[in-house]
């Protein structure tokens, strides 16, 4: 029975040590979270150019709310997070912000994309953000969404590769029969 108690005590001691280590490392990561998301963004640049979208820069709205005469930002972007909009845009305090997003551009930089609409036209303002501002404003949602976008892209690429390999195998196996 003493051996069981000793083993159990060792197990409890290991759990306590791991909990302390986990807490210590978690705090250290939290202290460097802005550095982490900035590095993630830099590493992601080639993928953003592939999976990103051309975001609306400005356009006019018809009576049904449909957009025409649109223009888009030249670089592709992915949307990482949304927040409650600020009252006005930094570039023009007379424009109310209707929607506000954190985006990552194919240049590896974060931006805040702010849309304004007056019922006749929609335009936007692209405000650069540091990694620290991304974490402070959008919290870890932006980091998680960046990770998730890359993870999903990799999974889709793996699935595509498996499908292409299966197709080639089928093509060449039917030639030999």
Buried (B, 14 or more C-beta within 10 A) or exposed (E): EEEEEEEEEEEEEEEEEEEEEEEEEEEEEEEEBBEBBBEBBEEBBEBBEEBBEEBBBBBEBEEEEEEEEEEBBEBBBBBBBBBEBEEBBEEEEEBBBEBBBBBBBBBBBBBBBBBBBEEEEBBBBBBEBEBEBBBEBBBBBBBEBBBEBBEEBEEEEEEEEEEEEEEEEEEEEEEEE
